[in-house]
Amino acid sequence: MTGSSSISITVTDIWRAWVAFRRGKKPSRIILRFESNLEENLLRLCHDLNSGQYEHQEYSHKIVNEKKRRDIYVASVRDRAVHRLLYDYLVPIIDPKLDYDVWSCRTGKGLHACLNRTQHLLKKHPSAWIWRADITKFFDSVPHDILTEVIERQIECQKTRKILDKIVSSYASQLDRQTDRQTDRQTDRQTDRQTAIGLPIGNLTSQILSNLYLNEFDSYVRHTLKPLAYIRYGDDFLVFCRTKTEAEQARVLGIEKLKQLGLRVNEAQDRTIRSWQGLHFLGHIVNKDEAIISRKTRNLMFRRVDLRSISSYSSLKLSKKTKEKLPWLIDLS
């Protein structure tokens, strides 16, 4: 299945996707319910996917408030097995198309590697001007019509495209139903592909689709703007330029390109600075010699750390003193 031009959806493929999805997850009530009749559930899922009868089920919704409010939509267990099947098929196809300096949601990359790469570029280009920015509410803003065009250009397998279309449109349909319930209105409104937007943050497929979608911007920066260097992690990015004028021009053109993709730059994070000054990037203060978490990120971490989150927080670039303080904070809670 991996890397082939057409996706394979046999019972064995779905079983492998299920095992990959299940690995490392605690036996929650909904997972145990699905497992109680696992063989029949997987056989039915295989039939639905191959016959074209597959329909994405509703999401469960939760709100996470850390640096900012995030609405997390979690797919059903059945659908998450499908997401895993598609993810494992798509990664070998899409990953080679991505820019080298895209560091999020890729094997062998990640936050630490991105920060190390940023330090290397700051050291390599000490007199550069940098356009530093991020995208406002990226996952909530992706237009489905443009995303569909990107998918059709980059993914040959017709069966994969049809399943992805159902996954992508399921989110807009969920928001429609949620809005109708909140306003206590009954409508027969159908989702309009031309106006539907958004990808659910909780979907595994959203990770690979976000990189595929932003590859349109990455390619524009790399091959049209042709900066000294470029680096992106999620929807945060840095564009290294030779002069202030070049950086300001890159900013104007880059914002226009993002606008064509239906995206907007976060005005609060939109900055043009000198390389030697260092910068705030990915919750860290980064210069050519070090990358340490910012005071805001550290204070937030101290307020929220618990037994479930300590491993994630410990993976950040923390000072020895801060790392030693984390277990002590848990003991007090």
Long-range contacts (C-beta under 8 A, 24 or more apart in sequence): 1-88, 1-89, 2-88, 2-89, 2-92, 3-92, 3-93, 4-89, 5-156, 5-157, 6-156, 6-157, 6-159, 6-160, 7-85, 7-86, 7-89, 7-157, 7-159, 7-160, 9-46, 9-49, 9-50, 9-85, 9-159, 10-46, 11-42, 11-43, 11-46, 13-85, 14-42, 14-45, 14-46, 14-49, 14-81, 14-85, 15-42, 16-88, 17-81, 17-82, 17-84, 17-85, 17-88, 18-42, 18-81, 18-84, 20-84, 20-88, 21-80, 21-81, 21-83, 21-84, 30-76, 30-77, 31-77, 33-77, 34-77, 34-78, 41-78, 42-81, 45-78, 45-81, 45-82, 49-82, 49-163, 52-162, 54-82, 54-163, 54-166, 55-166, 56-82, 56-166, 56-167, 56-169, 56-170, 57-170, 58-174, 58-177, 59-170, 59-171, 59-174, 59-200, 59-202, 61-178, 66-300, 66-304, 67-283, 67-296, 67-297, 67-300, 70-201, 71-201, 72-200, 72-201, 72-202, 73-171, 73-174, 73-200, 73-201, 73-202, 73-203, 74-202, 75-200, 75-202, 75-203, 79-167, 80-204, 82-163, 82-167, 83-167, 83-203, 83-204, 83-205, 84-204, 86-160, 86-163, 86-164, 86-167, 86-205, 87-204, 87-205, 87-207, 87-208, 89-157, 89-160, 90-155, 90-160, 90-205, 90-208, 91-208, 93-154, 93-155, 94-154, 94-155, 94-208, 94-211, 94-212, 97-154, 97-212, 97-215, 98-211, 98-215, 98-218, 99-215, 99-218, 99-219, 99-222, 99-230, 99-232, 101-229, 101-230, 101-231, 101-232, 102-211, 102-214, 102-215, 102-218, 102-232, 102-233, 103-231, 103-232, 103-233, 104-207, 104-211, 104-232, 104-233, 104-234, 105-207, 105-208, 105-210, 105-211, 105-234, 106-211, 111-233, 111-282, 111-315, 111-316, 112-315, 112-317, 114-231, 114-233, 114-282, 115-281, 115-282, 115-284, 115-286, 115-291, 115-317, 116-291, 117-231, 118-231, 118-238, 118-281, 118-286, 118-291, 119-286, 119-287, 119-288, 119-289, 119-290, 119-291, 121-229, 121-231, 121-238, 121-240, 122-275, 122-276, 122-278, 122-286, 122-287, 122-288, 123-288, 124-229, 125-228, 125-229, 125-240, 125-275, 126-275, 126-276, 126-288, 127-274, 127-275, 127-276, 128-228, 128-229, 128-240, 128-241, 128-242, 128-274, 128-275, 129-240, 129-241, 129-242, 129-243, 129-244, 129-246, 129-247, 129-272, 129-273, 129-274, 129-275, 130-238, 130-239, 130-240, 130-241, 130-247, 130-272, 130-273, 130-274, 130-275, 130-279, 131-238, 131-239, 131-241, 131-247, 131-250, 131-251, 131-254, 131-271, 131-272, 132-237, 132-238, 132-239, 132-269, 132-270, 132-271, 132-272, 132-273, 132-279, 132-280, 132-281, 133-236, 133-237, 133-251, 133-254, 133-265, 133-266, 133-269, 133-270, 133-271, 134-234, 134-235, 134-236, 134-237, 134-265, 134-266, 134-269, 135-235, 135-258, 135-263, 135-264, 135-265, 135-266, 136-263, 136-264, 136-265, 136-266, 136-267, 138-210, 138-214, 138-234, 138-235, 138-263, 139-198, 139-199, 139-200, 139-201, 139-206, 139-210, 140-197, 140-198, 141-197, 141-198, 141-262, 141-263, 141-264, 142-197, 142-198, 142-199, 142-210, 142-213, 142-262, 142-263, 143-195, 143-196, 143-197, 143-261, 143-262, 144-168, 144-169, 144-172, 144-193, 144-196, 144-197, 144-198, 145-193, 145-194, 145-196, 146-213, 146-261, 146-262, 147-199, 147-209, 147-213, 148-193, 150-212, 150-213, 150-216, 151-209, 151-212, 154-212, 164-205, 164-209, 167-203, 167-205, 168-199, 168-209, 169-193, 169-196, 171-198, 171-199, 171-200, 171-203, 172-196, 172-197, 172-198, 174-200, 197-262, 210-234, 210-235, 213-261, 216-261, 217-254, 217-257, 217-258, 217-261, 217-263, 220-254, 220-257, 221-250, 221-254, 221-257, 224-253, 225-250, 225-253, 225-254, 233-282, 236-269, 236-281, 236-282, 238-279, 238-281, 240-275, 244-272, 247-272, 248-272, 283-316, 284-316, 284-317, 291-317, 292-317, 292-318, 292-319, 293-317, 293-318, 293-322, 298-322, 301-326, 302-329, 305-329, 305-330, 306-330, 306-333
